[in-house]
């Protein structure tokens, strides 16, 4: 089974999100957080989280990029437990047991998104508000696309 972990290429997430996800933590889309939002909610760092933030399921912070990787069944159980507890604490679910099914559905959605991709494939999310609610679109960046070649120039080009 595959899932995605938070990845940072620089410090920008530390500046653009109220609460950035920790590098390496498991992530899901987390679009549910915005289900009752309107245009008035989309300001500053909250807008950034809405527009392109994945949700870490340990810190419940946001991250711009996630990388696909293998996940163990025992880890899935802990992720589901963390998410169900989050639903109770922040969204008023009546109990962890009642929230567990929804948590598992969120994890399954993310796993299905990751399953067809090779390890280290990067994913981004883009969200928009529409008349029917929150619309999510996903971008896939393959490991081959992320390879960069650097050219260093030493000295002056005027010589």
N, C-alpha and C positions, 0 to 999 in steps of 0.2 A: 504494500500500500504506500502511496506517496502523499505528501503534504508539503507545505512550504514554510521556510524559516525566514525571519527578518534579516535583511542584509543592508549594510550601510557602506556607501562608497566614499562618503565625506561626512562632515558634521551638519549638513543642511537640515536633516530631520530634527536635530536638537533645537534648531531655531524656528522651524515652521509649524511644529505641532505643540499643543499645550503639554502633552505627555507623550514623548517618543517611546516606541517599543525598544526593547533591549535586543541587541544584535544576537541572533541565533534562536530567539524564542519562536515557538510555533505560531503561525498566523492563519486567520480566516479573513474573508471579505469584511465582515462586520457591518454590512450595509443596514442591518436591522436598526442600528443606533439612530439612523436618520429617517425612519419611517414616518414620523410625525413632524418633520421639519418643513418649514416654508422658506421663501426667499429672505425673510427677515432674520432667519437663523444663520444665514451664510455670510458671516463677517469674520475677518481676521483669521486667526488660527483655526477656528471652527470651520471656516470655509475650506481651508486647506485639508483638514481631516476628511471633510465630506468629499471634496473633489478627487483626492487620490490616495487616501490612507487605508492601508490594510490594518486589521486589528490584531495585536499580539494577545495571546490567550493566557499569558502569565502576568504581565504588567497592565494589560488592557490599554496600552499606549498604541500609537499609530506609527507606521513606517511606509515609505514610498515604494521600496522594492522588496520583493520576496524571491527566494530561490527554491526551486523544487528539489526535494530529497526524499529518501526512504524514511518511513516512520514505523515504529514497532507497535503492535497491538496494545501492549501495556501502556505505551505513551498515549495512545488514542483514548484509553480509559481515563487517564489523568487529565487530559485536555478537556474531555467531556465533563468531568467533575468540576474543573475550574470554571468552565463556561456556565454550567448549570448554577453554580454558586453565585456567579456574577449576575445571572438573570434574577435570582432571588433578591440579592442585595440592591441592585440598581433598577430593576424593571418590575419589581413587585410580583414575581412568580410566587405562588403559594408555598412551594417547597422545592428542594433540590430534586427530589424524585419526580415531581411534576414537570420540572424544567429539563430533565435529562433527555427526553425525546427530542425536544427542540434543539438542544445543544448538539446532539448526535446528528441531526439533520443539517445543521450548519457545517459541521466537520465533514459530513458526506459530500456536501456541495463543493467544498474546497478540495477534497480528495479527488472528486470526479474532474475538477478543473485541472488538477495536477497530473492525473494518471497517464495521460497520453504523451507527456513531455519527458525528455531525458533529464537526468539529474543535472543540477546547476542551471537549468533554464530559468531565466528571470521572468517575473510577471509584474505587470503594473495594472492598476484599476483606475478607471475614470468614471465618475458619477455625474449625473444630471438630474435635476428635478423635472418631472414631466406632469402632465395632467393626470396620469394614472399612478404617480408615485415616483420612487427613486429608480432610475435606470442605470445599470452598471454595464460597462464594457471593459474587456480585458485585453491587454496587449502582451504578446509573447515575444521574448527576446532570447533567441537560441544561444547556446554557448559559443558557437562559431561567430555570431554577430558581435559578441562582447570582446573578442580579441582585438587588441589595439597594438599598433606598431608605433614606436616612438622614434623620433629622429632628433638627436641632439646636435646642435651646431656650436662649436667652440671657436672662440676668436671673433673677429670682426668680419662681416660680409663685405666691407669696403676695401679690404686688402687686395 
